[in-house]
Amino acid sequence: MNANHRSAPLNLDPDEFRAAGHALVDLLADFLRGLPDRPITPSETPEEVRRALDAGAPLPEEGEPAEPLLRSAAELLIEHSLFNGHPRFLGYVTSSPAPVGMLGDLLAAAINPNVGAWRLSPVASEIEAQTVRWIAELIGCPPEFGGLLVSGGNMANMVGFLAARAAAAPTVRTQGIPGDGGPPLRVYASTETHTWIHKAADIAGLGTDAIRWIPVDQAMRMEVAALREALDTDVADGAAPMLVAATAGSVSTGAVDPLFDVADLCRERGIWLHVDGAYGAFAAAAEGAPDDLRALAHADSIALDPHKWLYAPLEAGCVLVRDVERLRAAFSYHPPYYHFGQGSVDFVDLGPQNSRGFRALKVWLAMRQVGRRGYARMIGDDMRLAKRLHAAMSRHPELEPIASGLSICAFRYVPEALRGGEGEDRERRLDALNEALLERIQRSGTLFLSNAVVRGRYALRACIVNFRTDEADIDAIPDLVATMGREVWAEMRGAGTR
Ligand SMILES: *Cc1c(COP(=O)(O)O)cnc(C)c1O
């Protein structure tokens, strides 16, 4: 007698599950087909969204059937969301989600392996290990690199940071900071570094004052001479350099730090080199990428974001380390002999999480669906589209390219009246104008950009990590921006003269 006689309200009869699932997939297929014709965002106010949700409604006392519930939830989401899967979504560093990854998340949830322990997730743990190996291979790192998937770039950077901390101060895990009264730990990062480093320095107990900000050159790359000086000064003062955080693909302009030179310096001084490649590291797979990405293999740890340039649905970050034992030394609470001879990996020992979901599946499926060659092509196309946009900006009389790197093009709108001038007053007006213009662009629903501040100036920024964007989308941008720019400028002048 195998039938289950308990009628738990959460259970779905397999036939109900099938019907609800098919209906949902049908609805999503239609959504994907119609996506390019929808506004990128409905631009609603928080009040409007709360009203649509009936946000103040109390917790329902009784439940409702799953199929209509899923349908209405899908409709709610489709009507009131911003779509980063839209071909003209070019904001931040957020990619279109791979469809196979959408289905992969469903499959992962259905099997529901706990990828903290091999015993609880035999094949899922092996798939994660293979995914990590493939990621290392894709960016040109040798097979000794290992690691694990985490929620995103911030977590990947933090895991690398904590591994460096344990390596620099072995007593820190038992005694905390400053531990045995050893020298204060210092970390080094360029002024273009993403804010993850503030959070990491804070959470790791160093405090943000432990960050030494290294200036950048005209190309927004870390100045290696300044890094050397900062190291010398701190060592002379009795501090201990714990890590250098280089960036491979800055969020503002896609700049890649001079990784070969930084790696040489770190090796010379015996300092942990961490590379934040959350955005840019995957470009190493494509032709036309900056040479310095070939130095990724010299890093001690690398943060990557499959939910950026591998186009995985959120969330999927990845941290790679040259020596996986460094992760165990930073996170495991078992004696090392506990693991030897088991021939399997328990990811609980390599990172901060205990129970872990099967994030790897969606990434692994996409890598199998398109292969190395598919990724090289898509990433290369994204970079070519950014160059195409940059060239179009240079030709347009009202648009001014500001910086371009990897798949980013930063630029601004300059009305005819302000063309060719200079001075602080002009710059302030251009900053204000472009800030207002970005607001208008984002609300328009026809294009979504974000901003960058480059050498103190406010810029609009397109970042193409979107396999749906094509040349027609790119070619439409200059006129779209210029048209809205004229409107905003006219309003500003109208308001100014009255
Ligand atoms: C996106 C990004 C991060 C943060 O990654 P999340 O996935 O948003 O946590 C860190 N550094 C760089 C360079 C990034 O582009």
The ligand as an ORCA input file, in Angstrom:
! r2SCAN-3c Opt
* xyz 0 1
  C      28.064     43.756    -10.487
  C      29.382     43.955     -9.909
  C      29.629     43.657     -8.567
  C      28.562     43.192     -7.634
  O      27.983     42.001     -8.096
  P      26.499     41.576     -7.678
  O      26.238     40.386     -8.501
  O      25.623     42.740     -8.001
  O      26.526     41.296     -6.217
  C      30.922     43.826     -8.105
  N      31.890     44.270     -8.915
  C      31.683     44.567    -10.210
  C      32.822     45.034    -11.052
  C      30.420     44.420    -10.748
  O      30.212     44.715    -12.039
*
